[in-house]
Amino acid sequence: MFDQIIIKALLVAAFVAFAVILLKPGGSARTQAMRTITLLLLLVAAVYAVVFPEVVNNLAVAVGVGRGTDLLLYAFIIVFVANALTTVRKRRAQDAQITQLARQIALRSPESQSDPQSDPPGRQR
């Protein structure tokens, strides 16, 4: 019973940590470096899991998961959710930037309200 509490606590803590990190604003060089290091560590862990699958099984049993494949599935879910949160955050930032740029363009070059037939020759709309 205690083993199941360990994995549940770890999974919940991971989700909370991702939520806190990914939902706060910022895209500084430090944040990008931390994400790059995290991705590299995940890659090393994935290679290690492939080369030494018995270690993953032992770790799974130690934290209260029956099999190593189940533990890897949980890890994949955490990475997927983190990626989804990052994508949503970037999309919101891009939408805000596009809206700001569109407003600036609209204020700098307003369309003329004149009749289209009175436009000088050669001008196209």
Secondary structure in CASP SS format (residue, H / E / C, confidence):
PFRMAT SS
TARGET T0000
AUTHOR 0000-0000-0000
METHOD secondary structure of the structure
MODEL  1
M C 1.00
F H 1.00
D H 1.00
Q H 1.00
I H 1.00
I H 1.00
I H 1.00
K H 1.00
A H 1.00
L H 1.00
L H 1.00
V H 1.00
A H 1.00
A H 1.00
F H 1.00
V H 1.00
A H 1.00
F H 1.00
A H 1.00
V H 1.00
I H 1.00
L H 1.00
L H 1.00
K C 1.00
P C 1.00
G C 1.00
G C 1.00
S C 1.00
A H 1.00
R H 1.00
T H 1.00
Q H 1.00
A H 1.00
M H 1.00
R H 1.00
T H 1.00
I H 1.00
T H 1.00
L H 1.00
L H 1.00
L H 1.00
L H 1.00
L H 1.00
V H 1.00
A H 1.00
A H 1.00
V H 1.00
Y H 1.00
A H 1.00
V H 1.00
V H 1.00
F C 1.00
P H 1.00
E H 1.00
V H 1.00
V H 1.00
N H 1.00
N H 1.00
L H 1.00
A H 1.00
V H 1.00
A H 1.00
V H 1.00
G C 1.00
V C 1.00
G C 1.00
R C 1.00
G H 1.00
T H 1.00
D H 1.00
L H 1.00
L H 1.00
L H 1.00
Y H 1.00
A H 1.00
F H 1.00
I H 1.00
I H 1.00
V H 1.00
F H 1.00
V H 1.00
A H 1.00
N H 1.00
A H 1.00
L H 1.00
T H 1.00
T H 1.00
V H 1.00
R H 1.00
K H 1.00
R H 1.00
R H 1.00
A H 1.00
Q H 1.00
D H 1.00
A H 1.00
Q H 1.00
I H 1.00
T H 1.00
Q H 1.00
L H 1.00
A H 1.00
R H 1.00
Q H 1.00
I H 1.00
A H 1.00
L H 1.00
R H 1.00
S C 1.00
P C 1.00
E C 1.00
S C 1.00
Q C 1.00
S C 1.00
D C 1.00
P H 1.00
Q H 1.00
S H 1.00
D C 1.00
P C 1.00
P C 1.00
G C 1.00
R C 1.00
Q C 1.00
R C 1.00
END
